């Protein structure tokens, strides 16, 4: 499939005739990703193919935030949204454990701080819609099972119910939606790019906690509090941070069990610490 697309691009002079090198990469369950270039410069462009709806959503996100330097520049979008092409961004998804605070500072100051509200709210899914969260909680509970106590599952459920009213009144922004270290590019430990959005609308805090919990290191309250304080124009109560974190961590524990079992010990330790913090702060009444 990728070879045919590239042949058509060259034939229609959308890409230069000198293109002679391409390599298909491992994409997602539905996507196809390829690196395109020449023998002299093998990494010039990235071609990504997926179902048209996903491609249209991803392109819209990149266009919405086209001025942010951490996102790649789009070179071509197929009119039927079968694929699009963007400039190759150097770097690898090799996050170095122990640099969480520096990473989060970069993410907030160079990215999250610049989030905008949607022009048309109906075009996006609200990621923290209570019904959506109910479904995610049910699934996560089925995965986590006895790794956590019954009282832990109940704590999460109660926290979700308690904070519903608060979330309903908060401003919504266009979020990346899959804002984890697996989608951050690094070159010599420096953040160089952010890729593969699954755009949704929600609070900035959703993406912040998603990123914060996407690696098991440095999941400390003091670090998160310092991070949140970098977010201009937003105020948070400490108990609200604990409430939001306990849900984000719960979802991450489920993901860890499914995909990163070697990290489970660290996440379960973080869970005990945050559970106690939540109780001490009186986040659930």
RODO-2510 file (C-alpha; in nm, 4 decimals, decimal comma):
residues 285
     n   res          X          Y          Z
     1     x     0,0000     0,0000     0,0000
     2     x     0,2737     0,2435     0,0934
     3     x     0,4677     0,1782    -0,2258
     4     x     0,1610     0,2488    -0,4411
     5     x     0,0932     0,5765    -0,2598
     6     x     0,4539     0,6870    -0,3087
     7     x     0,4454     0,5950    -0,6785
     8     x     0,1329     0,8071    -0,7204
     9     x     0,2920     1,0976    -0,5349
    10     x     0,5986     1,0937    -0,7575
    11     x     0,3906     1,0495    -1,0730
    12     x     0,1744     1,3494    -0,9856
    13     x     0,4836     1,5512    -0,8893
    14     x     0,3632     1,5992    -0,5346
    15     x     0,7007     1,4739    -0,4208
    16     x     1,0244     1,5349    -0,6127
    17     x     1,1372     1,2771    -0,8685
    18     x     1,4541     1,2207    -0,6683
    19     x     1,2632     1,0275    -0,4039
    20     x     1,4230     0,6846    -0,4108
    21     x     1,4211     0,5643    -0,0534
    22     x     1,1352     0,4669     0,1722
    23     x     1,0928     0,2460     0,4716
    24     x     0,7712     0,1324     0,6342
    25     x     0,7600     0,1723     1,0100
    26     x     0,5464     0,0027     1,2698
    27     x     0,2227     0,1995     1,2986
    28     x    -0,0823     0,1529     1,5148
    29     x    -0,3521    -0,1096     1,4769
    30     x    -0,5002     0,0748     1,1798
    31     x    -0,2327     0,3171     1,0626
    32     x     0,0537     0,2736     0,8181
    33     x     0,3604     0,4922     0,8654
    34     x     0,6546     0,5312     0,6309
    35     x     0,9745     0,7367     0,6127
    36     x     1,0463     0,8839     0,2692
    37     x     1,3697     1,0311     0,1333
    38     x     1,6690     0,9789    -0,0920
    39     x     1,9788     0,7646    -0,0534
    40     x     2,1711     1,0761     0,0457
    41     x     1,8977     1,2034     0,2779
    42     x     1,6821     0,9050     0,3821
    43     x     1,4755     1,0925     0,6392
    44     x     1,2933     1,3749     0,4639
    45     x     0,9229     1,3104     0,5149
    46     x     0,6828     1,0950     0,7143
    47     x     0,3777     0,9519     0,5365
    48     x     0,0915     0,8382     0,7547
    49     x    -0,2126     0,6484     0,6305
    50     x    -0,5232     0,5611     0,8302
    51     x    -0,9007     0,5661     0,7969
    52     x    -1,0179     0,9040     0,6601
    53     x    -1,1843     1,0192     0,9814
    54     x    -0,8701     0,9662     1,1872
    55     x    -0,6532     1,1360     0,9252
    56     x    -0,8889     1,4359     0,9080
    57     x    -0,8888     1,4693     1,2881
    58     x    -0,5115     1,4469     1,3112
    59     x    -0,4578     1,6975     1,0304
    60     x    -0,7023     1,9399     1,1934
    61     x    -0,5040     1,9186     1,5184
    62     x    -0,1749     1,9921     1,3426
    63     x    -0,3325     2,2820     1,1572
    64     x    -0,4883     2,4204     1,4756
    65     x    -0,1479     2,4300     1,6425
    66     x     0,0686     2,4875     1,3351
    67     x     0,2675     2,7633     1,5078
    68     x     0,3933     2,5311     1,7824
    69     x     0,7467     2,4259     1,7006
    70     x     0,7219     2,0842     1,8643
    71     x     0,4700     1,9703     1,6016
    72     x     0,5770     1,8638     1,2509
    73     x     0,5010     2,0776     0,9468
    74     x     0,2456     1,9258     0,7102
    75     x     0,3556     1,9142     0,3452
    76     x     0,0582     1,7483     0,1803
    77     x    -0,2884     1,6188     0,2701
    78     x    -0,4674     1,3735     0,0439
    79     x    -0,8002     1,5339    -0,0612
    80     x    -0,9818     1,2129     0,0388
    81     x    -0,7938     1,2010     0,3718
    82     x    -0,6441     0,8604     0,3003
    83     x    -0,3029     0,9874     0,4153
    84     x    -0,0949     1,2961     0,4793
    85     x     0,2749     1,3854     0,4674
    86     x     0,4752     1,5889     0,7147
    87     x     0,8397     1,6827     0,7606
    88     x     1,0561     1,4275     0,9352
    89     x     1,1249     1,5230     1,2966
    90     x     1,4595     1,3946     1,4312
    91     x     1,4498     1,2003     1,7544
    92     x     1,3289     0,8796     1,9128
    93     x     1,0693     0,7892     2,1748
    94     x     1,3394     0,7057     2,4278
    95     x     1,2417     0,9005     2,7367
    96     x     1,5119     0,8896     3,0038
    97     x     1,3746     0,8050     3,3459
    98     x     1,4410     1,0656     3,6112
    99     x     1,3893     1,3753     3,3959
   100     x     1,0137     1,4080     3,4577
   101     x     1,0135     1,7615     3,5953
   102     x     1,2241     1,9004     3,3078
   103     x     1,0068     1,7210     3,0520
   104     x     0,6832     1,8465     3,2046
   105     x     0,8163     2,2025     3,2198
   106     x     0,8902     2,1882     2,8455
   107     x     0,5500     2,0372     2,7688
   108     x     0,3624     2,3053     2,9589
   109     x     0,5613     2,6118     2,8526
   110     x     0,6036     2,5143     2,4873
   111     x     0,2795     2,3266     2,4268
   112     x    -0,0052     2,2952     2,6778
   113     x     0,0094     2,6626     2,7701
   114     x    -0,0875     2,7422     2,4100
   115     x    -0,3972     2,5232     2,3918
   116     x    -0,7054     2,6906     2,2439
   117     x    -1,0757     2,6355     2,2835
   118     x    -1,2525     2,4620     1,9925
   119     x    -1,4290     2,6668     1,7285
   120     x    -1,6975     2,3994     1,7101
   121     x    -1,7352     2,1932     2,0252
   122     x    -1,9573     1,9351     1,8524
   123     x    -1,6682     1,8249     1,6299
   124     x    -1,4868     1,6702     1,9251
   125     x    -1,5449     1,4091     2,1919
   126     x    -1,5356     1,5388     2,5495
   127     x    -1,2770     1,3087     2,7016
   128     x    -1,4083     1,3535     3,0565
   129     x    -1,7754     1,3173     2,9752
   130     x    -1,9128     1,1339     3,2832
   131     x    -2,0597     0,8540     3,0714
   132     x    -1,7269     0,8078     2,8944
   133     x    -1,5423     0,8026     3,2265
   134     x    -1,7940     0,5498     3,3642
   135     x    -1,7092     0,3163     3,0768
   136     x    -1,3346     0,3651     3,1250
   137     x    -1,3653     0,2971     3,4965
   138     x    -1,5615    -0,0224     3,4363
   139     x    -1,3028    -0,1464     3,1878
   140     x    -1,0091    -0,0500     3,4096
   141     x    -1,1628    -0,2258     3,7080
   142     x    -1,1994    -0,5445     3,5033
   143     x    -0,8297    -0,5272     3,4130
   144     x    -0,6962    -0,4285     3,7545
   145     x    -0,9052    -0,6736     3,9556
   146     x    -0,7306    -0,7879     4,2724
   147     x    -0,4153    -0,5848     4,2095
   148     x    -0,5980    -0,3180     4,4108
   149     x    -0,8277    -0,3621     4,7089
   150     x    -1,2060    -0,3299     4,6927
   151     x    -1,1779    -0,0093     4,8918
   152     x    -0,9463     0,1306     4,6210
   153     x    -1,1981     0,0641     4,3457
   154     x    -1,4670     0,2251     4,5594
   155     x    -1,2419     0,5263     4,6278
   156     x    -1,2026     0,5872     4,2556
   157     x    -1,5747     0,5559     4,1939
   158     x    -1,6554     0,7973     4,4760
   159     x    -1,3925     1,0436     4,3569
   160     x    -1,5376     1,0388     4,0068
   161     x    -1,8883     1,1062     4,1384
   162     x    -1,7684     1,3800     4,3733
   163     x    -1,5808     1,5824     4,1096
   164     x    -1,8487     1,5646     3,8368
   165     x    -1,9948     1,9066     3,9119
   166     x    -1,6510     2,0691     3,9147
   167     x    -1,5546     1,9279     3,5758
   168     x    -1,8840     2,0340     3,4199
   169     x    -1,8054     2,3993     3,4872
   170     x    -1,4470     2,4065     3,3624
   171     x    -1,3301     2,5399     3,0256
   172     x    -1,2591     2,2916     2,7478
   173     x    -0,9629     2,3031     2,5120
   174     x    -0,8493     2,1060     2,2078
   175     x    -0,6227     1,8402     2,3580
   176     x    -0,3660     1,6054     2,2100
   177     x    -0,5521     1,3147     2,3692
   178     x    -0,2667     1,0605     2,3680
   179     x    -0,0149     1,2800     2,5437
   180     x     0,2356     1,0239     2,6695
   181     x     0,6070     0,9583     2,6451
   182     x     0,5398     0,7065     2,3663
   183     x     0,4471     1,0050     2,1461
   184     x     0,7305     1,2375     2,2512
   185     x     1,0501     1,2504     2,0449
   186     x     1,3867     1,3096     2,2095
   187     x     1,7325     1,3825     2,0748
   188     x     2,0131     1,3668     2,3306
   189     x     1,7546     1,3864     2,6113
   190     x     1,6044     1,7036     2,4651
   191     x     1,2362     1,7096     2,3648
   192     x     1,2280     1,7628     1,9878
   193     x     0,8776     1,6691     1,8788
   194     x     0,5254     1,5571     1,9639
   195     x     0,3383     1,3252     1,7276
   196     x     0,0286     1,1065     1,6837
   197     x    -0,2536     1,3053     1,8459
   198     x    -0,5983     1,1594     1,9045
   199     x    -0,7737     1,4967     1,9354
   200     x    -1,0430     1,5456     2,1989
   201     x    -1,1655     1,8345     2,4091
   202     x    -1,1108     1,8603     2,7804
   203     x    -0,9251     2,0394     3,0541
   204     x    -0,5575     2,1135     3,0152
   205     x    -0,5126     1,9133     3,3331
   206     x    -0,6196     1,5973     3,1494
   207     x    -0,3232     1,6087     2,9108
   208     x    -0,0883     1,7169     3,1896
   209     x    -0,1775     1,4175     3,4059
   210     x    -0,1735     1,1826     3,1076
   211     x     0,1850     1,2858     3,0368
   212     x     0,2822     1,2846     3,4044
   213     x     0,1534     0,9297     3,4561
   214     x     0,2816     0,7905     3,1254
   215     x     0,6112     0,6886     3,2867
   216     x     0,6431     0,5423     3,6380
   217     x     0,9230     0,7670     3,7627
   218     x     0,8899     1,0764     3,9841
   219     x     0,5158     1,0477     4,0481
   220     x     0,5457     1,2749     4,3495
   221     x     0,3009     1,5370     4,4720
   222     x     0,5669     1,8078     4,5112
   223     x     0,6805     1,7593     4,1527
   224     x     0,3259     1,7670     4,0157
   225     x     0,2422     2,0759     4,2199
   226     x     0,5471     2,2577     4,0806
   227     x     0,4406     2,1533     3,7314
   228     x     0,0818     2,2717     3,7684
   229     x     0,1979     2,6058     3,9042
   230     x     0,3658     2,6709     3,5685
   231     x     0,0240     2,6763     3,4017
   232     x    -0,0585     3,0441     3,3686
   233     x    -0,4069     3,1754     3,4285
   234     x    -0,5222     2,8638     3,6142
   235     x    -0,5636     2,8007     3,9844
   236     x    -0,5884     2,4624     4,1520
   237     x    -0,6667     2,3429     4,5017
   238     x    -0,4369     2,0711     4,6265
   239     x    -0,7250     1,8353     4,7017
   240     x    -0,8523     1,8774     4,3431
   241     x    -0,5097     1,7835     4,2103
   242     x    -0,5180     1,4705     4,4272
   243     x    -0,8671     1,3812     4,3022
   244     x    -0,7670     1,4185     3,9385
   245     x    -0,4427     1,2298     3,9924
   246     x    -0,6055     0,9302     4,1599
   247     x    -0,8247     0,8731     3,8528
   248     x    -0,5384     0,9269     3,6072
   249     x    -0,3226     0,6843     3,8041
   250     x    -0,6023     0,4266     3,8189
   251     x    -0,6344     0,4308     3,4401
   252     x    -0,2576     0,4096     3,4071
   253     x    -0,2375     0,1054     3,6354
   254     x    -0,4811    -0,0723     3,4035
   255     x    -0,2752     0,0237     3,0979
   256     x     0,0407    -0,0885     3,2738
   257     x    -0,1032    -0,4320     3,3520
   258     x    -0,1980    -0,4784     2,9870
   259     x     0,1082    -0,3349     2,8152
   260     x     0,3925    -0,2553     3,0595
   261     x     0,3853    -0,5146     3,3392
   262     x     0,7480    -0,4476     3,4346
   263     x     0,6445    -0,1004     3,5550
   264     x     0,3598    -0,2247     3,7746
   265     x     0,5549    -0,2306     4,1010
   266     x     0,6383     0,1398     4,0699
   267     x     0,2810     0,2356     3,9827
   268     x     0,1383     0,0380     4,2742
   269     x     0,3793     0,2136     4,5089
   270     x     0,2680     0,5497     4,3693
   271     x    -0,0926     0,4425     4,4145
   272     x    -0,0445     0,3858     4,7902
   273     x     0,1175     0,7270     4,8304
   274     x    -0,1510     0,9144     4,6351
   275     x    -0,4317     0,7231     4,8034
   276     x    -0,3048     0,8430     5,1401
   277     x    -0,2600     1,1972     5,0100
   278     x    -0,6184     1,2013     4,8885
   279     x    -0,7466     1,0809     5,2235
   280     x    -0,5349     1,3314     5,4132
   281     x    -0,6486     1,6159     5,1909
   282     x    -1,0165     1,5315     5,2236
   283     x    -1,0727     1,5293     4,8470
   284     x    -1,3623     1,2870     4,8768
   285     x    -1,6456     1,3792     5,1144
***
